[in-house]
Amino acid sequence: RGVKDKAYIVFKKEKKPLHFTEVANLIDSALPQTVHNELIKDSRFVLVGRGIYALKEWGFEPGYVKDVIFKVLKDTSKPLTKEEILEKVLKQRLVKENTVLLNLSNKKYFLKNSEGNYTIKEA
């Protein structure tokens, strides 16, 4: 078994997102950088925060915060409030609210309507 398989077992046992250094500590004789490199390369794992990974099979989608906001808005197909977007995105990413709000303020991708709700900017 390689490091990535051992990491997978650690996630299955812990049942929660973990920082790569925690994963390394739970694997005997694994270097944190090696664990990090393996997690990045393996599609079973999704980066959900700063150095924090989760299993894709738990419902986490790969991509940037912007991509998660885009998917949330696309899936609901109606304008959403800032609070609704925050709630849904923070289930997918372990980031600060301001990170989500900063991405949401990017007028290249998202628009705020007259009611203060957000939509995807059409190309």
Secondary structure as a PSIPRED ss2 file (coil, helix, strand):
# PSIPRED VFORMAT (PSIPRED V4.0)

   1 R C   1.000  0.000  0.000
   2 G C   1.000  0.000  0.000
   3 V H   0.000  1.000  0.000
   4 K H   0.000  1.000  0.000
   5 D H   0.000  1.000  0.000
   6 K H   0.000  1.000  0.000
   7 A H   0.000  1.000  0.000
   8 Y H   0.000  1.000  0.000
   9 I H   0.000  1.000  0.000
  10 V H   0.000  1.000  0.000
  11 F H   0.000  1.000  0.000
  12 K H   0.000  1.000  0.000
  13 K H   0.000  1.000  0.000
  14 E H   0.000  1.000  0.000
  15 K C   1.000  0.000  0.000
  16 K C   1.000  0.000  0.000
  17 P C   1.000  0.000  0.000
  18 L E   0.000  0.000  1.000
  19 H E   0.000  0.000  1.000
  20 F H   0.000  1.000  0.000
  21 T H   0.000  1.000  0.000
  22 E H   0.000  1.000  0.000
  23 V H   0.000  1.000  0.000
  24 A H   0.000  1.000  0.000
  25 N H   0.000  1.000  0.000
  26 L H   0.000  1.000  0.000
  27 I C   1.000  0.000  0.000
  28 D C   1.000  0.000  0.000
  29 S C   1.000  0.000  0.000
  30 A C   1.000  0.000  0.000
  31 L C   1.000  0.000  0.000
  32 P H   0.000  1.000  0.000
  33 Q H   0.000  1.000  0.000
  34 T H   0.000  1.000  0.000
  35 V H   0.000  1.000  0.000
  36 H H   0.000  1.000  0.000
  37 N H   0.000  1.000  0.000
  38 E H   0.000  1.000  0.000
  39 L H   0.000  1.000  0.000
  40 I H   0.000  1.000  0.000
  41 K H   0.000  1.000  0.000
  42 D C   1.000  0.000  0.000
  43 S C   1.000  0.000  0.000
  44 R C   1.000  0.000  0.000
  45 F E   0.000  0.000  1.000
  46 V E   0.000  0.000  1.000
  47 L E   0.000  0.000  1.000
  48 V E   0.000  0.000  1.000
  49 G E   0.000  0.000  1.000
  50 R C   1.000  0.000  0.000
  51 G C   1.000  0.000  0.000
  52 I E   0.000  0.000  1.000
  53 Y E   0.000  0.000  1.000
  54 A E   0.000  0.000  1.000
  55 L E   0.000  0.000  1.000
  56 K H   0.000  1.000  0.000
  57 E H   0.000  1.000  0.000
  58 W H   0.000  1.000  0.000
  59 G C   1.000  0.000  0.000
  60 F C   1.000  0.000  0.000
  61 E C   1.000  0.000  0.000
  62 P C   1.000  0.000  0.000
  63 G C   1.000  0.000  0.000
  64 Y C   1.000  0.000  0.000
  65 V H   0.000  1.000  0.000
  66 K H   0.000  1.000  0.000
  67 D H   0.000  1.000  0.000
  68 V H   0.000  1.000  0.000
  69 I H   0.000  1.000  0.000
  70 F H   0.000  1.000  0.000
  71 K H   0.000  1.000  0.000
  72 V H   0.000  1.000  0.000
  73 L H   0.000  1.000  0.000
  74 K H   0.000  1.000  0.000
  75 D H   0.000  1.000  0.000
  76 T H   0.000  1.000  0.000
  77 S C   1.000  0.000  0.000
  78 K C   1.000  0.000  0.000
  79 P C   1.000  0.000  0.000
  80 L E   0.000  0.000  1.000
  81 T C   1.000  0.000  0.000
  82 K H   0.000  1.000  0.000
  83 E H   0.000  1.000  0.000
  84 E H   0.000  1.000  0.000
  85 I H   0.000  1.000  0.000
  86 L H   0.000  1.000  0.000
  87 E H   0.000  1.000  0.000
  88 K H   0.000  1.000  0.000
  89 V H   0.000  1.000  0.000
  90 L H   0.000  1.000  0.000
  91 K H   0.000  1.000  0.000
  92 Q H   0.000  1.000  0.000
  93 R C   1.000  0.000  0.000
  94 L C   1.000  0.000  0.000
  95 V C   1.000  0.000  0.000
  96 K C   1.000  0.000  0.000
  97 E H   0.000  1.000  0.000
  98 N H   0.000  1.000  0.000
  99 T H   0.000  1.000  0.000
 100 V H   0.000  1.000  0.000
 101 L H   0.000  1.000  0.000
 102 L H   0.000  1.000  0.000
 103 N H   0.000  1.000  0.000
 104 L H   0.000  1.000  0.000
 105 S C   1.000  0.000  0.000
 106 N C   1.000  0.000  0.000
 107 K C   1.000  0.000  0.000
 108 K C   1.000  0.000  0.000
 109 Y C   1.000  0.000  0.000
 110 F E   0.000  0.000  1.000
 111 L E   0.000  0.000  1.000
 112 K E   0.000  0.000  1.000
 113 N C   1.000  0.000  0.000
 114 S C   1.000  0.000  0.000
 115 E C   1.000  0.000  0.000
 116 G C   1.000  0.000  0.000
 117 N C   1.000  0.000  0.000
 118 Y E   0.000  0.000  1.000
 119 T E   0.000  0.000  1.000
 120 I E   0.000  0.000  1.000
 121 K C   1.000  0.000  0.000
 122 E C   1.000  0.000  0.000
 123 A C   1.000  0.000  0.000
